[in-house]
């Protein structure tokens, strides 16, 4: 996209505070709407009033049974609106040709 947006899936290995935000900013790809590490105006980021961060999938093991648990949550309306706004300019695919985000239904 001309504005330089891309949808990224991150997997966390620790519970470090701001882990995604710090690492993405460090490699030059700050989270949309992040005024601390991204230093961008939220209003400039398609009218968002918050950061474009969403835990659409959480996986863990049950603390007693050890059974795997997987929870999913679709994108909230405000984030989905932004995706739809920039979608016409998107290839919708990774450089390898895979769907950009099949698990999220995008």
N, C-alpha and C positions, 0 to 999 in steps of 0.2 A: 504494500500500500504506500502511496506517496507520502503519507504522514509518518511512515516508519513504524507502524504498529504490527505486532505479530502475537498470536495466541500461543502460549507456552505451557506445557505441563511439567510441573516440578515434583519430584519425589523427595520427601524429607527423611533424613536419617537420624536427626537429633531434634531436640526441642528448643534450639537456640532462638532467642528473641530476635525478631525481624530477619530470620535466616534467609528467606526468599528475597526480601527487599534489598538487603545488604549485598548478597551475592549477585543479583541481577544488575544492580547499580554498578558494582565493581567491574563487571565485564562490559559495561557500557550500554546496558539495556534495562533502564529503570522501569519499575512498574508504573503504568498509567495512573495519574492522579496522586502519586507519592510526592508530597511536598517536602518531606524530610530528606530522602535519599535521591529523589528524582529531580527536585528543584524545578518542577514544572507546575504551571497553574492548572488547577483542577478544571476550571472553566474552559481552558484551551483543549482539554481532553474530552471533547464531545459532550460537554455539559454534565459530567459526572460530579457528584458531590462527595465522592469517596474514592478510595483506591480501587483499581480493577483487580481485586484478589477474591477468589472464591474456592472453597474446598468442595469441589463437586464429588469427590470420592474420598472416603476415609476407610482404611482397612486396618484391622487389629485382631488380636486374639483375645477371646473371652478370658477375663482374669481368673475364673474358676475352672471352667471346662477345657480351656485351651482351644476351643473350636474357632475357626476363622470367622470373622464378622466383616461384612462389606456393606457400607452405607453410601448411598448416592443422593445427590441433591442437584436438580437442574439449575442452570444459571438464573439468577433473579432478573426480574423484568428490566431493571436499569442497565444491567450489564448486557443482557440479550439485545436491548435496543442499540447499544453501541456496536455490537458485533454485526447486527443487521445494517447499520449505517455504513460501515466500512466494507461489508461483504461484496458489494458490486465491484470493488477494486481489487479484490483478493483472488488469488489463484485457487485457494481452497485446498491446496496440496503442499506437501513438503517437497524439498528439492529432489527427494528420491521418488516422488510421484504418489506417495501414500496420501489418503484422506487426511486433512489437517487435524481433525479432532473427532474421529468416529464415535468414541465413547460418550461425547457430549452431544451427539446428534447434530453437529454443525457441519 
